[in-house]
Every structure is written in C-alpha cells, then in structure tokens.
Amino acid sequence: MSQYQIDRVKTGIPGLDELIEGGFPRGDTILIAGKAGTGKSILATQFLYRGAVDYNEPGVLVTLEEPPRLIKRNMMRFGMDLDKLEREGMLSIVDLSPARDTPLNISEYPSFDLSGLEAIIMHHIKKVNAQRVVIDTISILAYKFKARDILREELFKLCAHITSTGCTLLLTSEIPAQDTGLGVFDIEAFLASGVIVLYNEKISDTSRSRSIEVLKLRGSKHSSRIHSMRITDEGIRVWPGEISPGT
Amino acid sequence: MTDTDADSNSDDVGEDTSDKIEVLFFKSDTCAFCPRAEEVLRETLEEFGADMFKVIVYNVSEDPEKAEEYGIFALPAIIIGGMSVTGIPEPEIIMKMILGSKLGTRS
C-alpha cells in the first residue's frame, strides 16, 4: 500500500478520531445520521466549536431547524460559548430556521435550483474564511420542497460546491422513527463520502444506551464496531475501547 | 411599472410608488430557469396593468444577504404580498398572489 497520507481534520469529539485514522478526510462531506435525540446537532456543533478553539479553523453553522438562540443556550450547557466565537469572527451562524418570519411559499413548480441557499452559505464561508461547515439538518429540505428528484441533484451540487472551497462539510440527517434507512431522501449515504450513525437504544425497561457507528468513511480504515458514546458536561465523548452493550 | 433593479443600485426615480404593489424577483447568475420565470412575471404584470407594480430584482449571486433576509433557498422565486412562489410560475398563480395582496392591503 502507498505511503500517501490523506490530510485529516480533527473531529473535536474525544475518542472519535481514534476510530477513523485520526479524523475526517479534509474537504469531504460527512453525514451524521440518527433518530431524534441521538445527539447529531451536538456532535456537529462541537465539531465547529472545537475546530475554532483547538485548531484555529473558523466554521459556518447553517441551521435549518433550531433557532440560533436555542442552539447557543444548549451548547452553553457544555461550556461552549458560540456568541464569543461569533464575536471573534471564528463562527458564522446562518439562521434559516422556520421560526423566522419569512414569506409563505404557496406554490412550487418543478423548475428550480438551490442557488439561493448556495449563495447564502458561500457568502458566510467567505466572511469568516471557513474551513468547517455544518448544515443541520438536511431533512428539513425534504419537508420544504416537494420535488425530491430535483432536491437530490441540487444537494449533490451544493455539497460539491461547498467542499470545492476546501471546507469539510458535515450534514445531519434525521432518521424518522420506525425507519431503517439513513434519512428522508434515501440517498443520504450516497451524498457523503463518510457516514456516521448515532444511536440511543433502549437496553432495558429502565435504561438506554448511547452509541456511535462509523458506517463508511472513504479512504480510511475505520472501526466496524458500534462504540459507546456519552453526552458529558463537556459535550460528546466516545469510548473507542468500549463496545456498546446494546449490540 | 416602476422597475428597480437592485443589481445596479438604481433607486426609485423620484416618483411616488407608495400605492404600488411591490413585486420581488430573486435570481442568480447560475439559475437556468430564472430568465423564463422573469419573462412570465413581466408578461403577467403587463396584462394586469404595469403601472400598478413596483418590481425589484435581486441577483443573489451579488446580493446574498437578500436571499438570507427573505429565507429564499430555491430560485427563481417571486414574492408578492408576503407570499412566495418557487420555480417558473403559471400566470394564474401570479394573478392569485396579486389579488391576495390587494385584499390584504385593503382596510
């Protein structure tokens, strides 16, 4: 095997880098999939926070679901002050949450592209010279637009455009309850060169167990086990040596 | 029709446009469907009575803040009276939006 080393981005999640040869391949698109309450948004936001604080890599957080004030409040619980990062120009939060007062879309014709969303995100990437981007969550797009085939193609283009700037892109995807796929599009896994799945499974009548699985990561030898994960006072932590009791 | 092209930053030409219906059209440099959508929009407004409208065109490739301000992900997009439509519209939907906006402003 060649000695060529892929440039990697530290995830900022203690324990996770050990499962994936040291980090995400720089400039790749990584999907973080999981059911509601599994910690997708925390993991993705922690990736941005630690990237800025520990590795001096500015980031852009595109929120399509939760309003920024709630994200900031929730991340403060882990001692992650996003306001401060914004003031320092290390983070730009793009508020595209439904809570905003925006025009009511009354009709959609199957002749559109996502160049509006692309222009917004690219503008923020340029503004802070971002190296990390998170879109949380792409599932919202499936509820916002009816034309799934157009959306799929446009999502491919959007991801390609963002990563062409050198940014490493994390997409979160919500797996609907009772569903066995990786999200509402059925193509989430193809969209990304890496897929990480989070679980919060009931293991007895009185307890649940959090775990994490690296389903695929192109260009990397990764663990094929499901590992224990916890949400601690300092955010998400993975125990690489610990196999989840729920599996 | 008072035409304000946001690209060129040309503002109103001094005429009173306060009673006109504001029509916002969003396009981008890469949007293949935008030219046709703009044609349909302008033809429909002409039929209705062009002097009733104030059309503002935003090119989000040059003015991405406007797309963010109005929450416009997909292009082309038209906003009339708090309602938006995505894609190349049928004239009927534009007419509905105009009528809706007139009803909305009547006091």
Interface residues (C-beta under 8 A of the other chain):
Chain A: V94 L96 R100 T102 P103 L104 N105 I106 S107 E108 Y109 P110 S111 F112 D113 L114 S115 G116 L117 A119 I120 M122 H123 L141 K144 F145
Chain B: F26 S28 T30 C31 A32 F33 R36 A37 V60 S61 P64 E65 A67 E68 Y70 G71 I72 F73 A74 L75 P76 A77 I79 G82 M83 S84 V85 T86 G87 I88 P89 E90 I93 K96 M97
